[in-house]
Amino acid sequence: MFRCGKFQFDLSRPLVMGIVNVTPDSFSDGGHHVSTAKAIAHALKLIEDGADILDIGGESTRPGAATVSEREELDRVLHVIEGLRGISVPISIDTYKPGVMRAALAAGASMVNDINALQAEGALAVVAGSDAAVCLMHKQGTPQIMQQQPHYQDAVSEVTAFLRERVAAAMAAGIAHERIVIDPGFGFGKTLGHNLELLRGLAAFNDLGVPVLAGMSRKSMLGALTGREVGDRMAASVAAALLAVQRGASIVRVHDVRETADALKVWNALNEG
């Protein structure tokens, strides 16, 4: 069971998390939904397409991205979250800033998706003091430098060890087990080889006893494998999502919700049979 505020999922089927970037510079869709009205319209379309969760972000974390102030991030996301209040799916706030987490949860978000795994001062307390879910992600370095020289002796074991420690820290802070999700952080301080190693070994993360989220949608690893530009990676993204689910992922974070949801319907039917 996965609990996300008032929402509960039994995870008998994989969930699709739809991406809503309210940013001018995200790697795939920067600037497309930067206005509140466009972001809300896109979010509603993703629900119609089959999104089980919406992930709303106001700061790009692509390699080399510049940081934005807390105030600017809040200005981008709060009106969108407020405008979606009462929708049929939970809203996740994609942020590593405790102040943004707190404000977004107050505005109606039910989940925090943190690339920093609640390591910022006060972040654990914000989530522990709510009924929100949290996704704890692994990264090596910061978005500004993480792709310069990523290095691992054993990517799967090192990422697993980090996430195990963060799950323990979250639970020690009072965050219930059924509110925690982990993400190995494809593309966050990893080479193509590291990403493939993590995908091959994704099943190992289920040993931590919490749901696994995989986010490879349109990322550079898929461009490296296919030679396709960002806007032409839908097929590769759907394939990557299916492969992640086959290896035990419970949630896939994607741009192309309709196509991914359709592919998973076929997978679900086969799996149920």
Stockholm file with secondary structure:
# STOCKHOLM 1.0

chainA/1-273         MFRCGKFQFDLSRPLVMGIVNVTPDSFSDGGHHVSTAKAIAHALKLIEDGADILDIGGESTRPGAATVSEREELDRVLHVIEGLRGISVPISIDTYKPGVMRAALAAGASMVNDINALQAEGALAVVAGSDAAVCLMHKQGTPQIMQQQPHYQDAVSEVTAFLRERVAAAMAAGIAHERIVIDPGFGFGKTLGHNLELLRGLAAFNDLGVPVLAGMSRKSMLGALTGREVGDRMAASVAAALLAVQRGASIVRVHDVRETADALKVWNALNEG
#=GR chainA/1-273 SS CEEETTEEECCSSCEEEEEEECCSCCTTTTTTTCSHHHHHHHHHHHHHHTCSEEEEESSCCSTTCCCCCHHHHHHHHHHHHHHTTTCSSCEEEECSCHHHHHHHHHHTCCEEEETTTTCSTTHHHHHHTSSCEEEEECCSSCTTTTTSSCCCSSHHHHHHHHHHHHHHHHHHTTCCGGGEEEECCTTSSCCHHHHHHHHHTGGGGGGGSSCBEECCTTCHHHHHHHCCCGGGCHHHHHHHHHHHHHTTCSEEEESCHHHHHHHHHHHHHHHHC
#=GC SS_cons         CEEETTEEECCSSCEEEEEEECCSCCTTTTTTTCSHHHHHHHHHHHHHHTCSEEEEESSCCSTTCCCCCHHHHHHHHHHHHHHTTTCSSCEEEECSCHHHHHHHHHHTCCEEEETTTTCSTTHHHHHHTSSCEEEEECCSSCTTTTTSSCCCSSHHHHHHHHHHHHHHHHHHTTCCGGGEEEECCTTSSCCHHHHHHHHHTGGGGGGGSSCBEECCTTCHHHHHHHCCCGGGCHHHHHHHHHHHHHTTCSEEEESCHHHHHHHHHHHHHHHHC
//
